[in-house]
Structure formats: structure tokens, C-alpha cells
Amino acid sequence: MMESVGALLRLTADTVVMPRFAKLQPDDTEFKSVGEPVTIADREAEAMIGRALLHLLPQARIVGEEACATDPSLIENLDKGYVWIIDPIDGTANFAAGRAPFALMVALISNGETIGSWILDPLSGRLCVAELGSGAWIVSERVQTSTALTDLASLHGILSESFVPAGGQRLIDKVRRAVGRADKTARCAGHEYPLVASGARQFALYWRTLAWDHLPGALFLTEAGGTVSHLDGTNYRPASRQSGLLLAHNSLVHSKLLSLIKDLA
């Protein structure tokens, strides 16, 4: 199944996503809400992926980002049975603007636990996959995080300033002052989770925790040896509704940043 889903994402990218990259017509893009575009490629990719995933695992149900925009109740009961999570184009605003990064992402949940994930960068062809208990891989190369201790002042991370709750900006400012460097999010989790897993970035902080944005990357990062938690230290789970998510390259970085965050409580 791992290879089949990866091949499906490549086929979808080649068939309906990349032919429209930097070639969208004005009526090919709409807005679900302010700053949240959806394109014809998102909808066609979700439909194509969903049909094939049901063929692979008929007993599963499909939860796609674009379907949920129409029927939010689809996101309920992620802790029951098999569920495919689809983000047909993660980073749609970038895709619609004709720029990188963007990704195609899928995760498989079994009774509330993510057991498989796939992240395809269609521009580079890089496919990240993870299977619960079997590690994280990019093509045939296993990805494993470093266990080295890093001081806060030398950390290079990512800070999202989108969907910030009340009091969140104070936390963002404190983290930014404490670390060596903090970049703005590119608004493409499928690009940023692999950065943290590889050590190119040591952490990331997000506020919105939608399943299609984070489940594929969360399994990839944790299977590589990294850490993903809410800001109170509790684990991120498919059915989570809490705001705030902290990614860390390893448990030592996670502990240092969590202590910094909790000092604000």
C-alpha cells in the first residue's frame, strides 16, 4: 500500500496539478474564506485521489479538505475505523500564485491513530513517506533526527503568525527573541515538516491544527525521531481540536522550547 499511494500522488500531480501550475485562468480560483483560495486543481486532485484510495481500502472513509469546506461534519469521528485524510494541494495560495512551495499529502488513520503518511513535492519529485513503527523515508533513504543538544540561541525555526489566538503574539515574540533565527511560515506544512525532520530547521510553531495540514507531516517527523505536541506538552492526535502545535527536531529541543512557552503561562 505504501508504494501504491505514492504512485497515486505522482500520477495525480502529473495529470491534474502540474498541467495547471502557473497556468490558472481567472475563473479557476475561488475563495472559501478570506485568504483561503481553492482552485480547480484542488478539487480535481481530491476527487482523483479519493476514488483511488477507496479502491485500495474500501472499508475506509474519505475526509478531504475541500469536501470538508462544504460539509464540516466530515471531520468528526476521526477516532473510529479507517479514515483517509487528503490535502490535495497543501499551500494552495502558493500554487495559485505560481510559486513554490506546495505539496500533495495523504494520511491513513486507524481507530484514532495515524498509521501511514505520504507527502509529495511535485516540483522536485521528492516523496516523503512514513509508516507507524517502521520509520520515515525519502525515496529509499531513511530519515533520522539528530540527538545533539542545541542551545536556544542557536536554534533556527519557523513561526506562523496566521490564525494567532488571543495572547499568542506575546508567545511568538518571546520565542523569536530567545532563538537564533525564526522564519515566517511558507504556509505549506508539507514543505516545513521535512525541514524540521532533516534538521534544516530545528522547530516550528503553528496555531491552526487541521488534520489535513498536520497529520501527514506529524507522523513523518515523529517516525524520524522528532516531536510534535500541543503547547501544553500533550500529544497531537487526529481528533485534536486544541489550538497551537510545536514541532521539534528532537526531544531536547522540544523540552527547551516547551519550558520557554510554559514560562508565559
C-alpha positions in Angstrom: 0.0 0.0 0.0 2.8 2.4 0.8 4.1 2.3 -2.8 0.6 2.4 -4.3 -0.3 5.6 -2.6 3.0 7.2 -3.5 2.4 6.3 -7.1 -1.1 7.7 -6.9 0.1 11.1 -5.7 2.7 11.2 -8.6 0.0 10.3 -11.1 -2.3 13.0 -9.7 0.4 15.6 -9.8 1.3 14.8 -13.4 -2.4 14.6 -14.5 -4.3 17.4 -12.8 -1.9 19.6 -10.7 1.2 20.4 -12.7 -0.5 21.0 -16.0 -2.2 24.0 -14.3 0.8 25.3 -12.3 1.3 28.9 -13.3 -1.4 28.5 -16.0 -4.6 29.0 -14.0 -7.3 31.1 -15.6 -9.1 33.8 -13.5 -12.2 31.7 -13.1 -10.1 28.6 -11.9 -9.7 30.1 -8.4 -12.3 30.9 -5.8 -12.1 31.8 -2.1 -13.6 29.6 0.7 -12.9 32.4 3.1 -10.6 35.5 3.4 -7.1 34.4 2.3 -8.2 30.8 1.7 -8.2 30.1 -2.0 -9.3 26.9 -3.7 -8.5 26.1 -7.3 -10.0 23.7 -9.9 -6.8 21.6 -9.4 -7.5 21.2 -5.7 -11.0 19.9 -6.4 -9.9 17.6 -9.3 -6.9 16.2 -7.3 -9.1 15.5 -4.3 -11.6 13.6 -6.4 -9.0 11.6 -8.2 -7.1 10.7 -5.0 -10.3 9.9 -3.1 -11.6 7.5 -5.8 -8.3 5.5 -5.9 -7.9 5.4 -2.1 -11.4 3.9 -1.7 -10.4 1.2 -4.2 -7.3 0.4 -2.1 -9.2 0.3 1.2 -12.9 0.0 0.6 -13.8 -0.1 4.3 -12.3 3.3 4.9 -14.0 6.7 4.6 -12.6 9.8 2.9 -12.0 13.1 4.6 -10.7 15.7 2.1 -10.0 19.3 2.8 -12.3 20.6 0.0 -15.2 18.3 0.9 -14.9 19.5 4.5 -15.2 23.1 3.3 -18.7 22.1 2.1 -19.6 19.7 4.9 -17.6 20.3 8.1 -19.2 17.3 9.8 -17.0 15.0 7.8 -14.1 15.8 10.1 -15.9 14.3 13.1 -15.2 10.8 14.5 -11.6 10.5 13.3 -11.1 8.1 16.2 -13.4 5.4 14.6 -12.3 2.9 12.0 -10.1 3.6 8.9 -10.1 7.2 7.6 -8.1 8.6 4.6 -7.1 12.2 5.1 -6.4 14.2 1.9 -4.9 17.5 1.4 -5.0 17.7 -2.4 -2.7 20.8 -2.6 -1.1 21.9 0.6 0.0 25.5 0.0 -2.8 26.4 -2.4 -2.1 30.1 -2.1 1.4 29.5 -3.3 0.2 27.2 -6.1 -2.4 29.7 -7.2 0.2 32.4 -7.3 2.5 30.2 -9.5 5.2 29.9 -6.8 6.7 27.2 -4.6 6.3 25.5 -2.2 3.2 23.3 -2.4 2.6 19.6 -1.8 0.1 16.8 -2.2 -0.5 15.0 1.1 -2.4 11.9 2.4 -2.6 10.2 5.8 -4.3 7.0 6.9 -5.9 6.8 10.3 -6.9 3.6 12.1 -9.1 4.0 15.2 -7.7 7.4 16.0 -4.0 6.7 15.3 -2.1 7.8 12.2 -0.5 4.7 10.7 0.7 6.0 7.3 1.6 9.2 5.6 2.7 10.4 2.2 3.9 13.9 1.2 4.8 14.7 -2.4 6.6 17.8 -3.6 5.6 17.8 -7.3 8.2 20.4 -8.3 11.2 18.3 -7.1 9.6 14.9 -7.2 10.5 14.3 -3.6 8.2 11.8 -1.9 8.3 11.6 1.9 6.6 8.5 3.4 6.2 7.2 7.0 4.6 4.1 8.4 3.8 3.8 12.1 6.6 1.8 13.7 8.6 1.5 10.5 10.3 4.8 10.2 10.3 7.8 7.9 11.8 7.7 4.4 12.5 9.9 1.4 12.6 7.5 -1.6 14.9 4.7 -0.3 16.8 6.8 2.2 15.7 6.6 5.9 15.4 9.9 7.7 16.6 10.0 11.3 16.9 13.1 13.5 20.0 14.0 15.5 20.1 13.7 19.2 22.5 16.5 19.7 21.7 19.2 22.3 21.3 22.6 20.9 21.1 25.9 22.8 18.1 28.1 22.3 20.2 30.9 21.0 21.5 28.7 18.1 18.1 27.4 17.0 16.7 28.2 13.6 13.0 27.6 13.2 9.7 28.6 11.7 7.0 30.8 13.4 3.5 31.1 12.0 1.6 34.3 12.6 -1.6 33.1 10.9 -4.7 32.3 13.0 -3.0 33.6 16.2 -5.3 33.4 19.2 -5.5 36.0 22.0 -2.2 36.1 23.8 -0.4 34.2 21.1 1.6 37.1 19.7 3.3 37.6 23.1 4.5 34.0 22.9 5.7 34.4 19.3 7.7 37.5 20.3 9.3 35.7 23.2 10.3 32.7 21.2 11.7 35.0 18.4 13.8 36.8 21.0 15.1 33.6 22.5 16.2 31.7 19.4 18.9 32.4 16.8 16.6 32.8 13.8 12.9 32.5 13.1 11.5 32.5 9.6 7.9 33.1 8.7 6.0 30.1 7.6 5.7 29.5 3.9 2.2 28.2 4.6 3.0 24.7 3.3 3.3 22.2 6.1 4.3 19.6 3.5 7.4 21.6 2.9 8.2 22.5 6.5 7.8 19.2 8.3 10.6 17.6 6.3 12.8 20.7 7.0 12.4 20.0 10.8 12.9 16.3 10.3 16.1 16.8 8.4 17.5 19.4 10.8 17.5 22.2 8.3 15.1 23.8 10.8 15.0 22.8 14.4 11.5 23.7 15.3 8.2 25.2 14.0 5.2 26.7 15.8 1.7 26.7 14.3 -1.7 27.7 15.6 -4.3 26.1 13.4 -4.2 22.3 13.8 -6.4 20.9 10.9 -5.9 17.2 10.3 -5.1 17.5 6.6 -2.4 20.2 7.3 -0.6 18.3 10.0 -1.3 14.5 10.3 0.9 13.5 7.3 3.8 15.6 8.5 3.4 14.7 12.2 3.8 11.0 11.5 6.8 11.7 9.2 8.5 13.8 11.9 7.8 11.5 14.8 8.9 8.4 12.9 12.1 10.2 12.1 12.7 10.8 15.8 11.3 14.3 16.2 8.5 15.5 18.4 5.0 17.0 17.8 2.9 18.3 20.6 0.4 20.9 21.7 1.7 23.8 23.6 0.9 22.2 26.9 3.0 19.2 26.0 0.2 16.8 25.2 0.5 14.7 22.1 -1.1 15.8 18.8 -3.8 13.3 17.8 -6.1 13.0 14.7 -9.1 14.1 16.7 -7.3 17.0 18.4 -9.1 20.3 18.5 -6.6 22.3 20.6 -5.0 25.4 19.1 -1.2 25.5 18.9 1.3 23.0 17.7 5.0 22.7 18.5 7.4 20.8 16.2 10.9 19.9 17.3 13.8 18.2 15.7 14.4 16.1 18.8 13.2 15.8 22.4 15.9 18.1 23.8 14.9 21.0 21.5 11.2 20.2 22.3 11.9 20.3 26.1 13.8 23.6 25.9 11.1 25.3 23.8 8.2 23.9 25.9 9.8 25.3 29.1 10.1 28.7 27.4 6.4 28.6 26.4 5.2 27.4 29.8 7.0 30.3 31.5 4.4 32.5 29.9 1.5 30.7 31.5 
